[in-house]
Amino acid sequence: MDIREMNLKLVMILQEWDPFNIGEEGYDGEIEVVIKSVHDLHHPSDLAKKIQAIYEESFDQWIPIQECTKVSYKLLAVKMDATSQT
């Protein structure tokens, strides 16, 4: 899987997550920043904290860290799958 394909899978996961129930298209800016973070971070807890901060900054709403951790595991699994195939 190349980087482009990996990024598309990451986008799909984040769009389906929809933590504030505003629709898949409501998070374009946040998704872009989260994907950059997936490339930079390797630990689910670190990524979860980053995801929580990104969405809280944009929406002034707090997401429980457990929800962020669940999605961080999914995102990092895609990253691991992509890097194991290269």
N, C-alpha and C positions, 0 to 999 in steps of 0.2 A: 504494500500500500504506500503510495507516495504522500507527500505533505498535503497536497491539494485534496486528495481523497480523505485523508485523516481529518483535515479541517472541516470538510463537508459533514462528516459523521459527528464531529463535535458540535457543529451548528444544529444539526437535527436533534441531538440530545438536549441541548439547551433550549431550543424552541419548544420541544415537547414538555420540558420541565414546567415552564410557565408559572413561576411561584406566586404571582399576584393575579392570576386569572385574567390577564388583559389581552390574551391572544398571542399567537406565535410571533407575529410581526412587531410586537411591542418592545422588543429587547435588543434591537440591532446594535446599538452602541455598547451595551453591556456585554453582549456576546463577543464582540470584537476584542474587548479588553480581557475577558475571561480566556479566550483562545490564546492570546499572547501569554497569559499567565500559565496556561497548561504547558506551553513550550518551555517556560522558565522554571517552573516548580516541579518537584518530584514526589513530594510527600502529601498524602491526602489531607492531613490536618492543615498544612500550610495553604494548600489550594482552597480548602473549605473556608478558612478565615478570609482569604483574598476575595473569594466569591461573595461572601457575606458583606464585606466592606464595599465592593463594587455596587451591588444592588442597593444597599442601604444609602449610599451616597446619591444614587440616581433617584430613588423613589421615596426617601425619607421613611422607609419602613424596614423593620428588622425581620430577618429570616432566621429561624432557629438553626443553630450550628449543625444539628443532626441532619437537617434537610440538605444543607450545603455539603456536608460530608458524604451523604449518599450520592449526590451528583458528582462530587469530586472523584469518587471511586470509579464511576462510569467513564468519566472523561479520561482519567489516567489509564484505565484499561484499554481504551482506544489508542492512546499514545504508546503504551507498551506493545500492543499488537502491531502497530505501525513500525516501531523501531526494531522489533524482533524479526520482521520480514525483510529488513534491508541488509 
